[in-house]
């Protein structure tokens, strides 16, 4: 009897301790504080089938979570109709409600994602229609999804109040990568230092060093690759006497060897001036960060 009582006591105390523990994840290294970007970030863990909500004011993973359903088949989505849930960094783009979606299939609401994202397209992944949606209460969360992330109606209604369309991201991983605070800080600082190097080489017009930060598979709208991107920068160097770059507070998201960095960028030279939202899609190639794609939206 004494042993039995002791085991119960220990379990209760461990549970209580976990309720007061904050977790640092590799998936979200920084949430931007810029009003133009700041938004709640959602994290889906496929292994435990839990969804976590990260408020921008607190860049840590609190114990609060919501049960989710995922695709019928294990593994990351690679093609249409494989009934797998993708793993990556996805933007929540639009909201759908009745009568646009049937209640018996999608519950009260759904949020579309940008799957396939830049990394997915680069890896030739196919398919579409990956949503965050709800289901009626009588539908069990027992791996019935075709690939979407699914919550109960009441839970999605709670999460919905936190979502900002085209600002909130849904990051999906097979298993979230929990880090100690020191390891988290070091990983975050490594990518921040790299961004500073990218900015410095661009601003100082050290284009031979600047272009080394780009992948051989680099692309940028409307038709740039690594070769003609460098040619473009060299032409600008001949035109402008100086370049000044200011970067705002950045989102820094990570999933495996993929990184998404988004920030407000102010560019100024003696011949041109602009302000916009810059997104860098970065890959870790053999221990070095390389830009796979660069996108910019004018403000």
Phi, psi and omega in degrees: 000321180295320179296318181298317180293321181296319181295316178299317181297317180294317180298316180298319181290324176295320179297317179297322179296319180296329180294339182254015183257134174258144184242136175262130182245147176293335184293327180235098181274333177198138173253128182300141174263000179292128180304334180285342185237331189305130182196160175292140180246136180254138179238125179249124177256111185289327183293312180271349182056055177232147174246130178248148180244121180254114176285139183299338181283347184219101187276047178223159183267106179281161183295342182297134182209165180233137178290139181231163169249154180224186182300154182297328184254148180284162178096170180274141181299134177232338183209165181299138174065022176275358177057035177244148176272130182293164176234118183171194185248111189235139178273137175273116193259310183224160178247137179237138177223177176294145005269009182296327178237144179285133183298321185293342181255320186243005181066210189281337183197165177211151176236125180279153176244172179265027171291135356282134181275188183303314181294319179299316180295321178298327180268011177060035175279144184239178182105173180195185176069031175272115186237163163257113183217172180253174175222155176302155185300330183281350180275122182286147176270072186234058177058047180261359183281152176273000179148349180283167170261126192235136176236164170294154181306309184297322181290320178293328176297324177292314181293324184303327181292342182264346188275133171246115183301138181063015173230321179280140178249148170248113180255123184245130175223156177300318177211125181298143182265103181274130182241151167291155184303319181296314180295320178300313181297319180294317180295318178297316182294325179301315182286326177296317178297321179295319177298321178296322177295317177301313180296315184295316180293326177292312184294324180273359178064029173276073192289337176292327176276323179302313186288341177293344180274004182250141178290154175297337180265014184303145172214156176206146178297149358272338187206028185275144165236184185299319184294306183281345172293316178294320177299319178299315180293325178293322177296319178294323179299324179288331183276321190254140179282331180211159174226132177235127183239131172237131181245133177277181178302132190251146159286136173227105182244147184221135174217110186056240182263013183253141178228141171241124177240128181226132183201162173277130183242127174254123181242135178216135171220179179285354180239352184200150179213133177205167180219133181194179178264119180258135174237124176252126174258111190244142175239150175266106181254105179055043177086003179239136177284132179224139180279120178272323180207149180229130180229150183216133177239123184291141173254000000 
